[in-house]
Amino acid sequence: MSTLPVYPWRLAPDGLATLRQLRAQGLRPGGQDVAAQLERPRRRRGPLVAYLYRVDLAKPVRPMTPARRAALAKANAARRTCPTCRRDAGYVIPAALGTCVPCAYPDPHGPEGSTS
């Protein structure tokens, strides 16, 4: 097992890029292994680590096809649909609640509101 070269934050050599930097250039790692890593020191905690990939081995990002676009729209719609009332909440249902806000916190006074 070989160890990766480790570079200080912002001092990586040319030809290496993080995932975000590759994506900004319209590239993806394309199955290559991690070439190196960056480490940014932090106080009282372990360092932040960013993995670096070789830019010359990166491949172009795959284009969005109509089928992929439809699958993504379907997945996002499922994240917005309340499992209790089966309505589109208009926002992504919070995982902590598991349902839309009206189902999670029903109005104790009914739909008419307060009678005071």
Secondary structure in CASP SS format (residue, H / E / C, confidence):
PFRMAT SS
TARGET T0000
AUTHOR 0000-0000-0000
METHOD secondary structure of the structure
MODEL  1
M C 1.00
S C 1.00
T C 1.00
L C 1.00
P C 1.00
V E 1.00
Y E 1.00
P E 1.00
W C 1.00
R C 1.00
L C 1.00
A C 1.00
P C 1.00
D C 1.00
G C 1.00
L E 1.00
A E 1.00
T C 1.00
L H 1.00
R H 1.00
Q H 1.00
L H 1.00
R H 1.00
A H 1.00
Q C 1.00
G C 1.00
L E 1.00
R E 1.00
P C 1.00
G C 1.00
G C 1.00
Q C 1.00
D C 1.00
V C 1.00
A C 1.00
A E 1.00
Q E 1.00
L E 1.00
E E 1.00
R E 1.00
P E 1.00
R E 1.00
R C 1.00
R C 1.00
R E 1.00
G E 1.00
P E 1.00
L E 1.00
V E 1.00
A E 1.00
Y E 1.00
L E 1.00
Y E 1.00
R E 1.00
V C 1.00
D C 1.00
L C 1.00
A C 1.00
K E 1.00
P E 1.00
V C 1.00
R C 1.00
P C 1.00
M C 1.00
T C 1.00
P H 1.00
A H 1.00
R H 1.00
R H 1.00
A H 1.00
A H 1.00
L H 1.00
A H 1.00
K H 1.00
A H 1.00
N H 1.00
A H 1.00
A H 1.00
R H 1.00
R H 1.00
T E 1.00
C C 1.00
P C 1.00
T C 1.00
C C 1.00
R C 1.00
R C 1.00
D E 1.00
A C 1.00
G C 1.00
Y C 1.00
V C 1.00
I C 1.00
P C 1.00
A C 1.00
A C 1.00
L C 1.00
G C 1.00
T C 1.00
C C 1.00
V H 1.00
P H 1.00
C H 1.00
A H 1.00
Y C 1.00
P C 1.00
D C 1.00
P C 1.00
H C 1.00
G C 1.00
P C 1.00
E C 1.00
G C 1.00
S C 1.00
T C 1.00
S C 1.00
END
